[in-house]
Amino acid sequence: MHIKGFENITLNSLEKNVSKIQKDAPVIIHCQSGVRGAMAYSILEKLGYTNILNYSGSINDWSAKKLPLVK
């Protein structure tokens, strides 16, 4: 499940798919517990991304607010 309207790249495929992520646009990271989000943040930061936002509410919070998701 991921946020509607955004590219979903899993942590285990992040480095392989980093070319899909624009450096000049905001990058929003989310996960269920926050652990993978922190790891993704660290990877992107090392790769030179500076416009990274961590949605700390988790995907469960997003869903509870009835915001759009894609399965």
C-alpha positions as CSV (number, residue, x, y, z in Angstrom):
1,M,0.0,0.0,0.0
2,H,1.3,3.5,-0.8
3,I,0.2,7.1,-1.1
4,K,-1.8,7.8,-4.2
5,G,-0.1,9.9,-6.8
6,F,3.4,9.1,-5.7
7,E,6.0,6.6,-7.0
8,N,6.4,3.8,-4.5
9,I,10.0,2.5,-4.2
10,T,10.7,0.0,-1.4
11,L,13.7,0.2,0.8
12,N,15.2,-3.0,-0.6
13,S,15.1,-1.5,-4.2
14,L,15.9,2.1,-3.3
15,E,19.5,2.2,-4.5
16,K,18.7,0.3,-7.7
17,N,15.8,2.8,-8.5
18,V,17.4,6.0,-7.3
19,S,17.4,7.3,-10.9
20,K,13.6,7.6,-10.7
21,I,13.9,10.1,-7.8
22,Q,14.4,13.8,-8.8
23,K,16.9,15.7,-6.8
24,D,15.1,19.0,-7.3
25,A,11.7,17.9,-6.0
26,P,10.5,17.0,-2.5
27,V,11.0,13.3,-1.6
28,I,8.5,12.0,0.9
29,I,9.4,8.9,2.9
30,H,7.0,6.8,4.9
31,C,6.8,3.4,6.4
32,Q,4.8,1.6,9.1
33,S,7.1,1.8,12.0
34,G,9.7,4.5,11.1
35,V,12.7,2.2,11.0
36,R,12.8,1.7,7.2
37,G,12.0,5.4,6.7
38,A,15.0,6.4,8.7
39,M,17.2,4.0,6.7
40,A,15.8,5.3,3.4
41,Y,16.5,8.9,4.6
42,S,20.1,8.0,5.4
43,I,20.6,6.4,2.0
44,L,19.2,9.3,0.1
45,E,21.1,11.8,2.2
46,K,24.4,10.0,1.3
47,L,23.4,10.1,-2.3
48,G,23.1,13.9,-2.2
49,Y,19.4,14.4,-1.8
50,T,18.6,17.4,0.4
51,N,14.8,17.8,0.0
52,I,13.8,14.7,2.0
53,L,10.6,14.7,4.1
54,N,9.8,11.9,6.5
55,Y,6.1,11.4,7.0
56,S,6.5,10.3,10.6
57,G,2.8,9.5,11.1
58,S,3.3,6.3,9.2
59,I,1.1,4.8,6.5
60,N,-1.3,3.7,9.2
61,D,-1.8,7.3,10.2
62,W,-2.4,8.3,6.6
63,S,-4.9,5.5,6.2
64,A,-6.7,6.4,9.4
65,K,-7.2,9.9,8.1
66,K,-8.9,8.4,5.1
67,L,-6.3,9.9,2.7
68,P,-6.0,8.3,-0.7
69,L,-4.0,5.1,-1.0
70,V,-3.2,2.6,-3.8
71,K,-2.7,-1.1,-3.2
